[in-house]
Amino acid sequence: MSQVYVVQQQARYMEVYVTDKTQLGKPLAELLRPTDLKDMVGNVEFSEANLHKLQSLILWGPPGSGKTTLARIIATKSGLPNVSLSAVSSGTTDFRQVFDIANRGTKMVLMIDEIHHLNKTQQDIFLPHLESGNIILVGTTTENPSFELRQALLSRCKVIVFPRLTNEDLLKIIARAEASLGRAPFLTDDAKLCLCEHADGDARYLLNRLEEIAHANVPHPIGPEELGNIVTQKLKRYDKNAEEHYNLISAFHKSIRGSDANAAIYWLVRMLRGGEDPLYIARRLVRAAVEDVGMADPQALTIAMSAVDAYHFLGSPEGELAIAEAVVYVATAPKSNAVYNAYNESCAYVDRTGALPPPEHAVNAPTKLMKELGYGKGYVYDHNTEHAFSGQSYFPGERQNFYRPNDRGFEREIKKRMDWWDSKRHGGRHDRETHS
């Protein structure tokens, strides 16, 4: 019989379980949930030694990687009363009830599922209780805690990262399920690997599908084709509102920057299959065209914008091929971030030097007074000179060299032109060698 603490506060009740061994009627995923560290699969950096020096923890990893399992093992092995709450369905009142118990001298383990859903105020109320040691917090999250949790809370916890379970890990779970169900293998080896790929590292999903297959009562081992008739929905590890959204778009952009067209196409398809807005991807593609290709191939921007127009015209799925074509073009184009660097350096220079006035010869003199003051004095109309280049400087004060083209693609030609202009400009090559 489980020992239960019941707390009444404002007509609300909370049950605090020390142990709970009831297994009747539970799904296979719950029945096979490990109760000891040695039975866990996956490469999680947590050992028995950590149990003896227990501290507040944030367990971070993808769905079905074992976060809740470890949280329950910790709670059980600690020997302390424990409460399990969800940040989605619980509120500040629920948390304060737990704090009231702890403040009466009952040190407790508080497990909070999806802790990233706590707002800033809720996170703050945990701080004094973690500081006093009355509460051992064990929070689970699929989101990057450095983005979702306040630094004050995060600094009081140790973060344990759960890697995605491998197919080898999942095959071990299948073997346990078969043993638990007391049946000979009901999947062929090929079907097992297929199911592992289908689960995409999620043990809970795997076990739920195994339970469905077991209930089908097929008298012979099921192969991949029959498996497809039972398991019809592909699980996707992509949430366009979660961290994976940022991870994949980052990999996509870096693949383009690294001239890896094959990788860029792969990440494009991963995002599209995950339900990402194609125009979100196209916007990043346009950014890559201007930031990473630049003047090495000015046509890259035109191609990227044409892909946006084509998608608007065609819609999905035909328009996605136009985006794919532009991805290949931009990824295989010569690369230069010279314009990107020039813009950033110019911004820094303006911030540092303020509103420098243009030289007098570079401004118009539409009034008599402005002419008397010297506005426009000395200006040479470039088209009236040899090679249509007067050599005058239009920079305020000492010239700066923000744009430094490289020797790749079209910028090679631009560099030749700028070197020639510098040789003719007043001050010669010295002007091109002055950096901001």
LODOPA-401465 format. One line per field, with one value per residue (C-alpha): residue in three letters; residue number from 1; x, z, y. Coordinates in steps of 0.1 Angstrom, whole numbers, plus 5000, padded with zeros to 4 digits. Layout:
N
aa	(Ala | ...)
i	(NUM | ...)
px	(X | ...)
pz	(Z | ...)
py	(Y | ...)
This chain:
436
aa	(Met | Ser | Gln | Val | Tyr | Val | Val | Gln | Gln | Gln | Ala | Arg | Tyr | Met | Glu | Val | Tyr | Val | Thr | Asp | Lys | Thr | Gln | Leu | Gly | Lys | Pro | Leu | Ala | Glu | Leu | Leu | Arg | Pro | Thr | Asp | Leu | Lys | Asp | Met | Val | Gly | Asn | Val | Glu | Phe | Ser | Glu | Ala | Asn | Leu | His | Lys | Leu | Gln | Ser | Leu | Ile | Leu | Trp | Gly | Pro | Pro | Gly | Ser | Gly | Lys | Thr | Thr | Leu | Ala | Arg | Ile | Ile | Ala | Thr | Lys | Ser | Gly | Leu | Pro | Asn | Val | Ser | Leu | Ser | Ala | Val | Ser | Ser | Gly | Thr | Thr | Asp | Phe | Arg | Gln | Val | Phe | Asp | Ile | Ala | Asn | Arg | Gly | Thr | Lys | Met | Val | Leu | Met | Ile | Asp | Glu | Ile | His | His | Leu | Asn | Lys | Thr | Gln | Gln | Asp | Ile | Phe | Leu | Pro | His | Leu | Glu | Ser | Gly | Asn | Ile | Ile | Leu | Val | Gly | Thr | Thr | Thr | Glu | Asn | Pro | Ser | Phe | Glu | Leu | Arg | Gln | Ala | Leu | Leu | Ser | Arg | Cys | Lys | Val | Ile | Val | Phe | Pro | Arg | Leu | Thr | Asn | Glu | Asp | Leu | Leu | Lys | Ile | Ile | Ala | Arg | Ala | Glu | Ala | Ser | Leu | Gly | Arg | Ala | Pro | Phe | Leu | Thr | Asp | Asp | Ala | Lys | Leu | Cys | Leu | Cys | Glu | His | Ala | Asp | Gly | Asp | Ala | Arg | Tyr | Leu | Leu | Asn | Arg | Leu | Glu | Glu | Ile | Ala | His | Ala | Asn | Val | Pro | His | Pro | Ile | Gly | Pro | Glu | Glu | Leu | Gly | Asn | Ile | Val | Thr | Gln | Lys | Leu | Lys | Arg | Tyr | Asp | Lys | Asn | Ala | Glu | Glu | His | Tyr | Asn | Leu | Ile | Ser | Ala | Phe | His | Lys | Ser | Ile | Arg | Gly | Ser | Asp | Ala | Asn | Ala | Ala | Ile | Tyr | Trp | Leu | Val | Arg | Met | Leu | Arg | Gly | Gly | Glu | Asp | Pro | Leu | Tyr | Ile | Ala | Arg | Arg | Leu | Val | Arg | Ala | Ala | Val | Glu | Asp | Val | Gly | Met | Ala | Asp | Pro | Gln | Ala | Leu | Thr | Ile | Ala | Met | Ser | Ala | Val | Asp | Ala | Tyr | His | Phe | Leu | Gly | Ser | Pro | Glu | Gly | Glu | Leu | Ala | Ile | Ala | Glu | Ala | Val | Val | Tyr | Val | Ala | Thr | Ala | Pro | Lys | Ser | Asn | Ala | Val | Tyr | Asn | Ala | Tyr | Asn | Glu | Ser | Cys | Ala | Tyr | Val | Asp | Arg | Thr | Gly | Ala | Leu | Pro | Pro | Pro | Glu | His | Ala | Val | Asn | Ala | Pro | Thr | Lys | Leu | Met | Lys | Glu | Leu | Gly | Tyr | Gly | Lys | Gly | Tyr | Val | Tyr | Asp | His | Asn | Thr | Glu | His | Ala | Phe | Ser | Gly | Gln | Ser | Tyr | Phe | Pro | Gly | Glu | Arg | Gln | Asn | Phe | Tyr | Arg | Pro | Asn | Asp | Arg | Gly | Phe | Glu | Arg | Glu | Ile | Lys | Lys | Arg | Met | Asp | Trp | Trp | Asp | Ser | Lys | Arg | His | Gly | Gly | Arg | His | Asp | Arg | Glu | Thr | His | Ser)
i	(1 | 2 | 3 | 4 | 5 | 6 | 7 | 8 | 9 | 10 | 11 | 12 | 13 | 14 | 15 | 16 | 17 | 18 | 19 | 20 | 21 | 22 | 23 | 24 | 25 | 26 | 27 | 28 | 29 | 30 | 31 | 32 | 33 | 34 | 35 | 36 | 37 | 38 | 39 | 40 | 41 | 42 | 43 | 44 | 45 | 46 | 47 | 48 | 49 | 50 | 51 | 52 | 53 | 54 | 55 | 56 | 57 | 58 | 59 | 60 | 61 | 62 | 63 | 64 | 65 | 66 | 67 | 68 | 69 | 70 | 71 | 72 | 73 | 74 | 75 | 76 | 77 | 78 | 79 | 80 | 81 | 82 | 83 | 84 | 85 | 86 | 87 | 88 | 89 | 90 | 91 | 92 | 93 | 94 | 95 | 96 | 97 | 98 | 99 | 100 | 101 | 102 | 103 | 104 | 105 | 106 | 107 | 108 | 109 | 110 | 111 | 112 | 113 | 114 | 115 | 116 | 117 | 118 | 119 | 120 | 121 | 122 | 123 | 124 | 125 | 126 | 127 | 128 | 129 | 130 | 131 | 132 | 133 | 134 | 135 | 136 | 137 | 138 | 139 | 140 | 141 | 142 | 143 | 144 | 145 | 146 | 147 | 148 | 149 | 150 | 151 | 152 | 153 | 154 | 155 | 156 | 157 | 158 | 159 | 160 | 161 | 162 | 163 | 164 | 165 | 166 | 167 | 168 | 169 | 170 | 171 | 172 | 173 | 174 | 175 | 176 | 177 | 178 | 179 | 180 | 181 | 182 | 183 | 184 | 185 | 186 | 187 | 188 | 189 | 190 | 191 | 192 | 193 | 194 | 195 | 196 | 197 | 198 | 199 | 200 | 201 | 202 | 203 | 204 | 205 | 206 | 207 | 208 | 209 | 210 | 211 | 212 | 213 | 214 | 215 | 216 | 217 | 218 | 219 | 220 | 221 | 222 | 223 | 224 | 225 | 226 | 227 | 228 | 229 | 230 | 231 | 232 | 233 | 234 | 235 | 236 | 237 | 238 | 239 | 240 | 241 | 242 | 243 | 244 | 245 | 246 | 247 | 248 | 249 | 250 | 251 | 252 | 253 | 254 | 255 | 256 | 257 | 258 | 259 | 260 | 261 | 262 | 263 | 264 | 265 | 266 | 267 | 268 | 269 | 270 | 271 | 272 | 273 | 274 | 275 | 276 | 277 | 278 | 279 | 280 | 281 | 282 | 283 | 284 | 285 | 286 | 287 | 288 | 289 | 290 | 291 | 292 | 293 | 294 | 295 | 296 | 297 | 298 | 299 | 300 | 301 | 302 | 303 | 304 | 305 | 306 | 307 | 308 | 309 | 310 | 311 | 312 | 313 | 314 | 315 | 316 | 317 | 318 | 319 | 320 | 321 | 322 | 323 | 324 | 325 | 326 | 327 | 328 | 329 | 330 | 331 | 332 | 333 | 334 | 335 | 336 | 337 | 338 | 339 | 340 | 341 | 342 | 343 | 344 | 345 | 346 | 347 | 348 | 349 | 350 | 351 | 352 | 353 | 354 | 355 | 356 | 357 | 358 | 359 | 360 | 361 | 362 | 363 | 364 | 365 | 366 | 367 | 368 | 369 | 370 | 371 | 372 | 373 | 374 | 375 | 376 | 377 | 378 | 379 | 380 | 381 | 382 | 383 | 384 | 385 | 386 | 387 | 388 | 389 | 390 | 391 | 392 | 393 | 394 | 395 | 396 | 397 | 398 | 399 | 400 | 401 | 402 | 403 | 404 | 405 | 406 | 407 | 408 | 409 | 410 | 411 | 412 | 413 | 414 | 415 | 416 | 417 | 418 | 419 | 420 | 421 | 422 | 423 | 424 | 425 | 426 | 427 | 428 | 429 | 430 | 431 | 432 | 433 | 434 | 435 | 436)
px	(5000 | 5014 | 5021 | 5001 | 5003 | 4971 | 4972 | 4940 | 4942 | 4912 | 4891 | 4919 | 4936 | 4970 | 4983 | 5020 | 5032 | 5063 | 5060 | 5035 | 5038 | 5003 | 5007 | 4972 | 4957 | 4988 | 4999 | 5030 | 5051 | 5044 | 5047 | 5082 | 5094 | 5127 | 5128 | 5165 | 5194 | 5210 | 5179 | 5178 | 5190 | 5207 | 5239 | 5227 | 5254 | 5238 | 5250 | 5242 | 5268 | 5246 | 5217 | 5238 | 5245 | 5212 | 5207 | 5180 | 5181 | 5168 | 5164 | 5166 | 5161 | 5138 | 5105 | 5107 | 5144 | 5139 | 5136 | 5104 | 5118 | 5150 | 5129 | 5108 | 5139 | 5155 | 5123 | 5120 | 5156 | 5159 | 5136 | 5119 | 5082 | 5077 | 5051 | 5047 | 5031 | 5028 | 5038 | 5010 | 4981 | 4994 | 4994 | 5010 | 4986 | 4996 | 5033 | 5027 | 5009 | 5041 | 5062 | 5039 | 5046 | 5083 | 5083 | 5069 | 5101 | 5093 | 5121 | 5106 | 5114 | 5092 | 5090 | 5077 | 5070 | 5075 | 5090 | 5097 | 5060 | 5065 | 5063 | 5089 | 5069 | 5063 | 5100 | 5109 | 5088 | 5110 | 5142 | 5141 | 5130 | 5158 | 5182 | 5171 | 5173 | 5137 | 5128 | 5148 | 5135 | 5136 | 5122 | 5119 | 5118 | 5121 | 5132 | 5166 | 5166 | 5191 | 5164 | 5133 | 5144 | 5156 | 5193 | 5185 | 5167 | 5191 | 5221 | 5206 | 5201 | 5223 | 5213 | 5214 | 5212 | 5194 | 5206 | 5182 | 5179 | 5197 | 5183 | 5205 | 5188 | 5154 | 5161 | 5169 | 5135 | 5118 | 5135 | 5122 | 5087 | 5087 | 5099 | 5073 | 5045 | 5057 | 5056 | 5081 | 5094 | 5063 | 5084 | 5110 | 5145 | 5138 | 5105 | 5122 | 5147 | 5118 | 5099 | 5130 | 5134 | 5098 | 5100 | 5129 | 5144 | 5112 | 5108 | 5073 | 5061 | 5079 | 5062 | 5028 | 5032 | 5044 | 5013 | 4992 | 5010 | 5006 | 4969 | 4966 | 4973 | 4990 | 5000 | 5034 | 5063 | 5053 | 5074 | 5080 | 5051 | 5025 | 5040 | 5031 | 4995 | 4994 | 5016 | 5005 | 5016 | 5051 | 5064 | 5083 | 5108 | 5102 | 5082 | 5083 | 5077 | 5104 | 5142 | 5144 | 5130 | 5160 | 5185 | 5173 | 5172 | 5207 | 5220 | 5203 | 5220 | 5254 | 5251 | 5245 | 5274 | 5296 | 5287 | 5272 | 5242 | 5233 | 5231 | 5211 | 5186 | 5183 | 5176 | 5152 | 5132 | 5133 | 5118 | 5092 | 5082 | 5079 | 5053 | 5076 | 5063 | 5082 | 5084 | 5102 | 5128 | 5129 | 5135 | 5166 | 5177 | 5175 | 5195 | 5222 | 5223 | 5231 | 5252 | 5272 | 5273 | 5270 | 5288 | 5307 | 5275 | 5249 | 5226 | 5221 | 5198 | 5178 | 5175 | 5164 | 5138 | 5125 | 5120 | 5098 | 5078 | 5075 | 5062 | 5036 | 5025 | 5025 | 5019 | 5027 | 5039 | 5051 | 5065 | 5087 | 5107 | 5115 | 5129 | 5149 | 5164 | 5174 | 5189 | 5212 | 5221 | 5230 | 5248 | 5270 | 5277 | 5310 | 5310 | 5319 | 5308 | 5327 | 5295 | 5282 | 5314 | 5315 | 5280 | 5288 | 5321 | 5303 | 5277 | 5304 | 5322 | 5291 | 5283 | 5319 | 5323 | 5288 | 5272 | 5303 | 5293 | 5300 | 5328 | 5317 | 5322 | 5299 | 5268 | 5245 | 5243 | 5207 | 5208 | 5230 | 5240 | 5250 | 5272 | 5288 | 5295 | 5314 | 5288 | 5296 | 5329 | 5355 | 5331 | 5343 | 5316 | 5331 | 5316 | 5336 | 5369 | 5390 | 5376 | 5346 | 5366 | 5377 | 5394 | 5377 | 5369 | 5334 | 5342 | 5339 | 5374 | 5400 | 5389 | 5380 | 5381 | 5350 | 5344 | 5373 | 5363 | 5379 | 5392 | 5362 | 5335 | 5323 | 5341 | 5374 | 5363 | 5351 | 5384 | 5402 | 5380 | 5385 | 5423 | 5424 | 5402 | 5424 | 5456 | 5440 | 5424 | 5442 | 5464 | 5470 | 5468 | 5471 | 5434 | 5426 | 5449 | 5432 | 5410 | 5383)
pz	(5000 | 4990 | 5017 | 5009 | 5023 | 5017 | 5020 | 5021 | 5011 | 4998 | 4992 | 4969 | 4976 | 4966 | 4969 | 4975 | 4967 | 4983 | 4963 | 4939 | 4926 | 4911 | 4876 | 4867 | 4835 | 4825 | 4788 | 4777 | 4777 | 4814 | 4823 | 4808 | 4822 | 4840 | 4878 | 4881 | 4864 | 4852 | 4831 | 4812 | 4776 | 4760 | 4769 | 4798 | 4822 | 4855 | 4879 | 4914 | 4928 | 4917 | 4937 | 4969 | 4963 | 4948 | 4935 | 4915 | 4879 | 4845 | 4822 | 4786 | 4755 | 4726 | 4733 | 4744 | 4754 | 4790 | 4809 | 4828 | 4836 | 4851 | 4871 | 4886 | 4894 | 4911 | 4931 | 4942 | 4950 | 4970 | 4997 | 4999 | 4995 | 4959 | 4938 | 4901 | 4884 | 4848 | 4840 | 4814 | 4837 | 4871 | 4884 | 4911 | 4937 | 4931 | 4935 | 4967 | 4982 | 4977 | 4992 | 5023 | 5029 | 5025 | 5048 | 5076 | 5075 | 5049 | 5023 | 4990 | 4954 | 4930 | 4895 | 4868 | 4834 | 4805 | 4828 | 4799 | 4801 | 4834 | 4831 | 4846 | 4877 | 4884 | 4879 | 4904 | 4932 | 4931 | 4938 | 4977 | 4981 | 4959 | 4978 | 5012 | 4999 | 5010 | 4974 | 4950 | 4916 | 4888 | 4856 | 4822 | 4789 | 4752 | 4748 | 4752 | 4788 | 4781 | 4760 | 4780 | 4817 | 4836 | 4844 | 4881 | 4881 | 4857 | 4878 | 4907 | 4887 | 4869 | 4833 | 4820 | 4783 | 4768 | 4734 | 4708 | 4713 | 4686 | 4666 | 4688 | 4719 | 4704 | 4694 | 4731 | 4740 | 4714 | 4729 | 4764 | 4750 | 4734 | 4766 | 4786 | 4763 | 4765 | 4728 | 4702 | 4680 | 4663 | 4640 | 4614 | 4618 | 4588 | 4603 | 4636 | 4619 | 4600 | 4632 | 4648 | 4619 | 4621 | 4658 | 4652 | 4686 | 4706 | 4729 | 4740 | 4704 | 4697 | 4726 | 4717 | 4682 | 4695 | 4717 | 4686 | 4667 | 4695 | 4697 | 4660 | 4669 | 4636 | 4638 | 4621 | 4623 | 4607 | 4578 | 4568 | 4543 | 4568 | 4594 | 4571 | 4572 | 4610 | 4615 | 4590 | 4604 | 4602 | 4634 | 4628 | 4651 | 4639 | 4656 | 4638 | 4670 | 4690 | 4691 | 4663 | 4641 | 4648 | 4646 | 4611 | 4596 | 4610 | 4594 | 4562 | 4561 | 4571 | 4544 | 4518 | 4532 | 4531 | 4494 | 4503 | 4479 | 4489 | 4526 | 4518 | 4498 | 4526 | 4553 | 4529 | 4526 | 4563 | 4570 | 4543 | 4554 | 4589 | 4579 | 4578 | 4558 | 4525 | 4525 | 4559 | 4542 | 4511 | 4533 | 4548 | 4513 | 4502 | 4533 | 4523 | 4488 | 4501 | 4531 | 4519 | 4481 | 4477 | 4448 | 4440 | 4421 | 4422 | 4402 | 4433 | 4448 | 4415 | 4415 | 4451 | 4447 | 4415 | 4436 | 4460 | 4430 | 4415 | 4448 | 4451 | 4416 | 4418 | 4454 | 4470 | 4461 | 4426 | 4440 | 4464 | 4434 | 4425 | 4460 | 4456 | 4424 | 4440 | 4469 | 4446 | 4427 | 4459 | 4475 | 4444 | 4437 | 4446 | 4481 | 4495 | 4526 | 4516 | 4512 | 4546 | 4563 | 4546 | 4558 | 4594 | 4594 | 4580 | 4607 | 4634 | 4618 | 4617 | 4653 | 4663 | 4643 | 4643 | 4615 | 4595 | 4568 | 4531 | 4514 | 4498 | 4462 | 4468 | 4476 | 4454 | 4456 | 4446 | 4462 | 4459 | 4496 | 4493 | 4463 | 4483 | 4511 | 4488 | 4483 | 4452 | 4447 | 4428 | 4417 | 4386 | 4364 | 4359 | 4324 | 4312 | 4321 | 4304 | 4313 | 4330 | 4363 | 4380 | 4409 | 4434 | 4469 | 4482 | 4517 | 4547 | 4559 | 4557 | 4533 | 4548 | 4530 | 4541 | 4509 | 4502 | 4473 | 4471 | 4441 | 4437 | 4410 | 4398 | 4427 | 4409 | 4382 | 4407 | 4425 | 4392 | 4386 | 4422 | 4420 | 4387 | 4402 | 4433 | 4411 | 4395 | 4426 | 4444 | 4469 | 4448 | 4464 | 4499 | 4498 | 4494 | 4522 | 4548 | 4569 | 4594)
py	(5000 | 5034 | 5059 | 5091 | 5126 | 5145 | 5183 | 5204 | 5240 | 5261 | 5230 | 5215 | 5182 | 5170 | 5134 | 5131 | 5096 | 5081 | 5048 | 5034 | 4999 | 4996 | 4982 | 4969 | 4982 | 5002 | 5004 | 4985 | 5016 | 5021 | 4984 | 4983 | 5016 | 5009 | 5012 | 5011 | 5030 | 4998 | 4990 | 5023 | 5024 | 5053 | 5072 | 5094 | 5108 | 5099 | 5073 | 5058 | 5083 | 5112 | 5097 | 5100 | 5137 | 5146 | 5181 | 5199 | 5187 | 5198 | 5168 | 5179 | 5157 | 5146 | 5129 | 5093 | 5095 | 5085 | 5118 | 5109 | 5075 | 5089 | 5115 | 5087 | 5066 | 5096 | 5102 | 5066 | 5060 | 5093 | 5079 | 5113 | 5121 | 5132 | 5151 | 5150 | 5180 | 5192 | 5228 | 5227 | 5218 | 5231 | 5266 | 5287 | 5275 | 5239 | 5247 | 5267 | 5237 | 5217 | 5245 | 5246 | 5209 | 5214 | 5244 | 5222 | 5202 | 5176 | 5177 | 5167 | 5159 | 5179 | 5165 | 5190 | 5178 | 5202 | 5228 | 5251 | 5261 | 5279 | 5316 | 5339 | 5346 | 5309 | 5302 | 5329 | 5314 | 5283 | 5301 | 5305 | 5269 | 5255 | 5278 | 5264 | 5228 | 5220 | 5212 | 5190 | 5200 | 5175 | 5192 | 5176 | 5195 | 5189 | 5226 | 5241 | 5252 | 5280 | 5296 | 5287 | 5290 | 5320 | 5321 | 5324 | 5291 | 5274 | 5283 | 5264 | 5232 | 5207 | 5201 | 5165 | 5161 | 5130 | 5121 | 5107 | 5069 | 5049 | 5020 | 4997 | 5011 | 5006 | 4970 | 4963 | 4977 | 4955 | 4925 | 4934 | 4939 | 4905 | 4889 | 4907 | 4897 | 4861 | 4856 | 4844 | 4873 | 4887 | 4909 | 4899 | 4915 | 4937 | 4948 | 4956 | 4979 | 4994 | 5001 | 5016 | 5040 | 5048 | 5056 | 5080 | 5076 | 5078 | 5047 | 5056 | 5057 | 5024 | 5006 | 5020 | 5007 | 4973 | 4971 | 4977 | 4950 | 4926 | 4932 | 4924 | 4888 | 4879 | 4842 | 4847 | 4872 | 4904 | 4917 | 4953 | 4953 | 4941 | 4965 | 4993 | 4983 | 4985 | 5015 | 5041 | 5075 | 5087 | 5103 | 5135 | 5150 | 5185 | 5211 | 5244 | 5263 | 5244 | 5242 | 5217 | 5245 | 5266 | 5237 | 5227 | 5261 | 5267 | 5235 | 5245 | 5280 | 5266 | 5239 | 5267 | 5287 | 5257 | 5250 | 5216 | 5215 | 5179 | 5187 | 5219 | 5199 | 5173 | 5200 | 5216 | 5184 | 5177 | 5211 | 5208 | 5173 | 5186 | 5212 | 5243 | 5273 | 5272 | 5310 | 5309 | 5288 | 5310 | 5341 | 5324 | 5315 | 5351 | 5360 | 5335 | 5349 | 5384 | 5375 | 5346 | 5349 | 5386 | 5402 | 5370 | 5361 | 5389 | 5366 | 5345 | 5371 | 5373 | 5335 | 5334 | 5361 | 5344 | 5313 | 5333 | 5346 | 5312 | 5297 | 5325 | 5317 | 5279 | 5272 | 5238 | 5214 | 5226 | 5258 | 5240 | 5227 | 5263 | 5268 | 5236 | 5249 | 5282 | 5263 | 5244 | 5276 | 5296 | 5266 | 5261 | 5298 | 5313 | 5328 | 5362 | 5380 | 5412 | 5433 | 5419 | 5429 | 5463 | 5470 | 5460 | 5480 | 5510 | 5508 | 5507 | 5536 | 5557 | 5549 | 5558 | 5591 | 5605 | 5627 | 5637 | 5663 | 5654 | 5673 | 5706 | 5694 | 5665 | 5686 | 5707 | 5745 | 5754 | 5788 | 5819 | 5817 | 5781 | 5789 | 5818 | 5794 | 5770 | 5743 | 5724 | 5742 | 5721 | 5694 | 5676 | 5659 | 5625 | 5620 | 5650 | 5633 | 5606 | 5571 | 5589 | 5590 | 5622 | 5606 | 5628 | 5614 | 5616 | 5603 | 5627 | 5632 | 5604 | 5576 | 5543 | 5509 | 5490 | 5469 | 5446 | 5422 | 5388 | 5369 | 5346 | 5348 | 5382 | 5399 | 5392 | 5416 | 5441 | 5440 | 5448 | 5478 | 5491 | 5486 | 5506 | 5534 | 5535 | 5539 | 5569 | 5584 | 5613 | 5596 | 5565 | 5531 | 5545 | 5552 | 5515 | 5505 | 5526 | 5504 | 5515)
